[in-house]
Amino acid sequence: GCVFHGSGGDIILQNYVGIADKCVLYTSIYDFTVIDENSVKNITNVLDVKNKKIDGHIKIENDVMIGCSTTVFPNVTLGKSCVVGANSLVKDSIKEYSVVAGTPTRFLKNRKYI
């Protein structure tokens, strides 16, 4: 199955969306490169440090295919008819008709009509 974490925003699925097994969609993540200065003054445990939380929506447009074990971060739109390869990490929006893959995803080519 797949996991949809919708605590930080909406997950919008349009028509004819294919999501393979073991995909995870997060609408809320933490940016561990940014630390709340007030939380480190009297720190006794590294787990007490407050990190910046990023919330946002995920929109998956018509005719999108997402390969297995792909992770999608918040504030991302997967454009119409795009394809995301298996085991990918989607951190940024994908343009329509694009084929992308990788961690993080990179553009491979555009889909063609035959």
N, C-alpha and C positions, 0 to 999 in steps of 0.2 A: 504494500500500500504506500500511499503518499502522506506527507504531513503538511498541513496548512496552519502556520502560526499567524493568526489574524489579530493579535492583541494591539498592534501599533497602527493599524489602518485597514482599509478594505482590500479584499482580493477580488478583482473583477474578471470573470471569465466570460468571453463572448462565445459565439457559436463555433462548433466543430473544432474544439480544442482537444488535442491529444497529449496527455501527460503520462509518461511511462512510470513504471514501478520505482520506488525508493526516492522520489523527488521530494524536496523540502522547499517550501515557500515561506520566507520570513518577512513580516511587516514591521518587525522591531529587532534591532541588533545593537550591540555596544561597540563604540569606537575606543579601543584600548590604547590608542595613541594620544588621547586627550584625557587629562586627569583633573578633577576638581581640586583646586589648590587648598580649599578649606578642609578637605577630607584627609590630607596627608600631614597636617600639623601635629597631631597627637596620635599618629598611627601606631598600633600595636600588632596589627595583622594585615598582611597584604590584601586579603579578601575584603577589608573594610574600605578600601579606596573606591571612591565613586567615579565611574567612567561615564563619558558622554553617551547618552542613549539616542539612537536614530530611529525615528518612526516614519512610516510612509506607506503609500498604497502600492499595490502591484496590479497592473492591468495587462491582461493577455487578450489580444485582439483575435479576430476571426481566423480560422484555418492555421493555427500555430501548432507545431509539433515540438515536444520537449522530450529529449532522450532520458533514459534511466539514470538515476543517481545524480541528477542535476540539482543545484541549489540556486535559488533566486533571492536576492536581497531586496530591501524596501526601496521605494522611489524608482521603480523600473517599469517600463512599458515594453512588452514584446509585440512588435508591429505585425500587421496583417501578413499572414502566410510565411512567417519566418520559421526557421528550423534551428533548434538548439541541440547540438550533439551530446551524446551521453557523457556523464562525469564532468559536466561543465559547471562553472561558477559564474552566474550572471550578476554583475555589480552595476552595470550601466544599461540604459535602454538600447534595444535592438531595432534597427530600421526595418520597415516592411520588406518582404521578399528576400531577406538576408539569410545566409547559412553561416552559423557561428559555432565555435567549439573551443574548449580549453578552459584553463583555470589561471587567470580569469579569461572569459571568452574573448576571442578575436575573430574578426571578419574573415571568412574564407571565400565566399562568392555570392552572387545573387542567384535566386531561383529563376529558371527559364520556363516559358510556356512551350509545349510541343504540340 
